[in-house]
Amino acid sequence: MERYRNVGGNSGVEAYESGPDFIRVQFSSGSVYLYTYESTGSENIEKMKELASKGEGLNSFINRAVRHHYARRER
């Protein structure tokens, strides 16, 4: 996983890993969630990848738009 830059300094996201049709997000609690095109929608996944690479806004977007639409909790 790649460390999340956390530009704003107050994100609950620690790290992420993205693939062609998914993003895996690790939160500061240690929990890891997998979001996929199927579970979350391709537009949302692509937006999450964009925010992750910028290091800003990912946690807010998850809470606002896709909170419970993950494919599975991995940890």
Residue frames as a rotation matrix with the C-alpha (Angstrom) as fourth column:
MET 1
0.574 0.819 0.000 0.00
0.819 -0.574 0.000 0.00
0.000 0.000 -1.000 0.00
GLU 2
-0.337 -0.615 0.713 1.01
0.582 -0.731 -0.356 3.57
0.740 0.294 0.604 -0.64
ARG 3
-0.509 0.102 -0.855 1.01
0.780 -0.364 -0.508 5.99
-0.363 -0.926 0.106 2.27
TYR 4
0.448 0.746 0.493 -1.70
0.833 -0.549 0.073 8.64
0.325 0.377 -0.867 1.98
ARG 5
-0.444 -0.749 0.492 -0.12
0.558 -0.661 -0.502 12.12
0.701 0.052 0.711 1.96
ASN 6
0.257 0.644 -0.720 -2.84
0.966 -0.149 0.212 13.70
0.029 -0.750 -0.660 4.14
VAL 7
-0.408 -0.441 0.799 -2.26
0.573 -0.805 -0.151 17.25
0.711 0.396 0.581 2.92
GLY 8
0.256 0.633 0.731 -4.83
-0.206 -0.703 0.681 18.69
0.945 -0.324 -0.049 5.34
GLY 9
-0.675 -0.703 0.224 -3.35
-0.395 0.088 -0.914 16.85
0.623 -0.705 -0.338 8.30
ASN 10
-0.539 0.523 0.660 -6.62
-0.748 0.063 -0.661 15.55
-0.387 -0.850 0.357 9.72
SER 11
0.023 0.550 -0.835 -7.62
-0.838 0.467 0.284 12.58
0.546 0.693 0.471 7.57
GLY 12
0.393 0.192 0.899 -8.66
-0.706 0.689 0.161 9.21
-0.589 -0.699 0.406 8.87
VAL 13
0.988 -0.091 -0.121 -6.98
-0.028 0.673 -0.739 7.58
0.149 0.734 0.663 5.85
GLU 14
0.458 -0.875 0.160 -3.49
-0.262 0.039 0.964 6.13
-0.849 -0.483 -0.211 6.34
ALA 15
-0.703 -0.711 -0.015 -2.79
-0.307 0.285 0.908 4.30
-0.641 0.643 -0.419 3.07
TYR 16
0.507 0.849 -0.150 -4.34
-0.530 0.170 -0.831 3.12
-0.680 0.500 0.536 -0.16
GLU 17
-0.710 -0.594 0.377 -3.77
-0.005 0.540 0.841 0.75
-0.704 0.596 -0.387 -3.04
SER 18
0.259 0.833 -0.489 -5.49
-0.623 -0.243 -0.744 1.09
-0.739 0.497 0.456 -6.39
GLY 19
-0.626 -0.326 0.708 -5.96
0.306 0.733 0.608 -1.23
-0.718 0.597 -0.359 -9.32
PRO 20
-0.958 0.183 0.222 -7.84
0.172 -0.253 0.952 -1.08
0.231 0.950 0.211 -12.61
ASP 21
-0.185 0.977 0.102 -11.30
-0.008 -0.106 0.994 -1.46
0.983 0.183 0.028 -11.02
PHE 22
0.610 0.370 -0.701 -10.78
0.662 0.248 0.707 -1.05
0.436 -0.895 -0.094 -7.27
ILE 23
-0.108 -0.689 0.716 -9.25
-0.412 -0.625 -0.663 0.93
0.905 -0.367 -0.217 -4.46
ARG 24
0.320 0.070 -0.945 -8.28
0.740 0.604 0.295 -0.50
0.592 -0.794 0.142 -1.09
VAL 25
0.158 -0.167 0.973 -8.20
-0.327 -0.939 -0.108 1.99
0.932 -0.301 -0.203 1.77
GLN 26
-0.151 -0.257 -0.955 -6.56
0.835 0.484 -0.262 1.62
0.530 -0.836 0.142 5.17
PHE 27
0.599 0.454 0.660 -7.90
0.003 -0.825 0.565 3.89
0.801 -0.336 -0.496 7.88
SER 28
-0.217 -0.741 0.636 -6.06
-0.654 -0.373 -0.658 5.14
0.725 -0.558 -0.404 10.96
SER 29
0.430 0.460 0.777 -7.99
-0.882 0.399 0.252 2.58
-0.194 -0.793 0.577 13.04
GLY 30
-0.607 -0.688 0.398 -6.16
-0.520 0.722 0.457 -0.16
-0.602 0.071 -0.796 11.12
SER 31
0.237 0.790 0.566 -9.29
0.151 0.546 -0.824 -1.23
-0.960 0.281 0.010 9.25
VAL 32
-0.841 -0.453 -0.297 -8.90
-0.260 -0.144 0.955 -1.97
-0.475 0.880 0.004 5.54
TYR 33
0.215 0.962 0.166 -11.82
-0.011 0.173 -0.985 -1.75
-0.977 0.210 0.047 3.13
LEU 34
-0.822 -0.381 0.424 -12.00
0.374 0.201 0.905 -2.78
-0.430 0.903 -0.023 -0.51
TYR 35
0.157 0.821 -0.549 -14.14
-0.247 -0.505 -0.827 -0.64
-0.956 0.266 0.124 -2.82
THR 36
-0.656 -0.352 0.668 -14.78
0.472 0.499 0.727 -1.95
-0.589 0.792 -0.161 -6.34
TYR 37
-0.906 0.378 -0.189 -16.51
-0.378 -0.526 0.762 -0.79
0.188 0.762 0.619 -9.51
GLU 38
-0.468 0.756 -0.457 -19.22
0.322 0.627 0.709 -3.34
0.823 0.185 -0.538 -8.75
SER 39
-0.168 0.400 -0.901 -19.84
0.983 0.141 -0.121 -2.29
0.079 -0.906 -0.417 -5.14
THR 40
-0.209 -0.096 -0.973 -19.25
0.545 -0.838 -0.035 1.43
-0.812 -0.538 0.228 -5.40
GLY 41
0.866 0.481 0.134 -19.58
0.349 -0.390 -0.852 2.40
-0.358 0.785 -0.506 -9.08
SER 42
0.206 -0.854 0.477 -16.82
0.970 0.115 -0.214 3.22
0.128 0.507 0.852 -11.53
GLU 43
0.333 -0.057 0.941 -17.23
0.203 -0.971 -0.130 7.00
0.921 0.234 -0.311 -11.26
ASN 44
0.924 0.036 0.380 -16.89
-0.353 -0.296 0.888 6.89
0.144 -0.955 -0.261 -7.49
ILE 45
0.678 -0.728 0.106 -13.82
0.602 0.632 0.489 4.62
-0.422 -0.268 0.866 -7.67
GLU 46
0.123 -0.645 0.754 -12.13
0.855 -0.317 -0.411 6.89
0.504 0.695 0.513 -10.19
LYS 47
0.555 0.126 0.822 -12.89
-0.192 -0.942 0.275 9.92
0.809 -0.310 -0.499 -7.99
MET 48
0.971 -0.200 0.133 -11.45
-0.081 0.249 0.965 8.09
-0.227 -0.948 0.225 -4.98
LYS 49
0.404 -0.863 0.303 -8.27
0.907 0.422 -0.009 7.28
-0.120 0.278 0.953 -6.93
GLU 50
0.199 -0.271 0.942 -7.93
0.443 -0.832 -0.334 10.94
0.874 0.484 -0.046 -7.91
LEU 51
0.766 0.157 0.623 -8.36
-0.421 -0.610 0.671 12.13
0.485 -0.777 -0.401 -4.32
ALA 52
0.882 -0.471 0.028 -5.96
0.320 0.640 0.698 9.46
-0.347 -0.607 0.715 -3.05
SER 53
0.207 -0.853 0.479 -3.23
0.946 0.049 -0.321 10.55
0.250 0.520 0.817 -5.47
LYS 54
0.227 -0.058 0.972 -3.73
0.044 -0.997 -0.070 14.20
0.973 0.058 -0.224 -4.44
GLY 55
-0.620 -0.456 -0.638 -3.56
0.592 0.263 -0.762 13.24
0.515 -0.851 0.107 -0.77
GLU 56
-0.945 0.320 -0.070 -6.58
-0.209 -0.753 -0.625 15.32
-0.253 -0.575 0.778 0.09
GLY 57
-0.366 0.915 -0.167 -10.34
-0.930 -0.368 0.022 14.80
-0.042 0.163 0.986 0.47
LEU 58
-0.601 0.113 -0.791 -10.53
-0.269 0.904 0.334 11.00
0.752 0.413 -0.513 0.35
ASN 59
-0.894 0.254 -0.369 -11.88
0.448 0.464 -0.764 10.47
-0.023 -0.849 -0.529 3.85
SER 60
-0.591 0.693 -0.412 -14.52
-0.380 -0.690 -0.616 13.17
-0.711 -0.207 0.672 3.40
PHE 61
-0.386 0.427 -0.818 -15.61
-0.885 0.078 0.458 11.73
0.259 0.901 0.348 0.06
ILE 62
-0.773 0.087 -0.628 -15.91
0.128 0.992 -0.020 8.23
0.621 -0.096 -0.778 1.55
ASN 63
-0.823 0.454 -0.341 -18.02
0.379 -0.010 -0.926 9.50
-0.424 -0.891 -0.164 4.44
ARG 64
-0.444 0.645 -0.622 -20.21
-0.556 -0.743 -0.373 11.61
-0.703 0.180 0.688 2.17
ALA 65
-0.029 0.410 -0.912 -20.68
-0.999 -0.034 0.016 9.40
-0.025 0.911 0.411 -0.88
VAL 66
0.109 -0.015 -0.994 -19.69
-0.524 0.849 -0.070 5.75
0.845 0.528 0.085 -0.49
ARG 67
-0.168 -0.321 0.932 -19.44
-0.981 -0.037 -0.189 4.97
0.095 -0.946 -0.309 3.21
HIS 68
-0.013 0.251 0.968 -21.24
-0.531 0.819 -0.219 1.60
-0.848 -0.516 0.123 3.28
HIS 69
0.861 0.393 -0.323 -20.77
-0.456 0.316 -0.832 0.66
-0.225 0.864 0.451 -0.38
TYR 70
-0.214 -0.977 -0.023 -17.57
-0.945 0.201 0.258 -1.32
-0.247 0.077 -0.966 0.05
ALA 71
0.132 0.173 -0.976 -17.11
-0.598 0.800 0.061 -4.80
0.791 0.575 0.209 -1.38
ARG 72
0.639 0.067 -0.767 -15.66
0.479 0.745 0.464 -6.16
0.602 -0.664 0.444 1.85
ARG 73
0.695 -0.497 0.520 -13.84
-0.717 -0.534 0.448 -5.30
0.055 -0.684 -0.727 5.01
GLU 74
0.488 -0.587 -0.646 -10.47
-0.074 0.710 -0.700 -7.01
0.870 0.390 0.303 4.86
ARG 75
-0.445 -0.636 -0.630 -9.17
0.650 0.254 -0.716 -6.14
0.616 -0.728 0.301 8.29
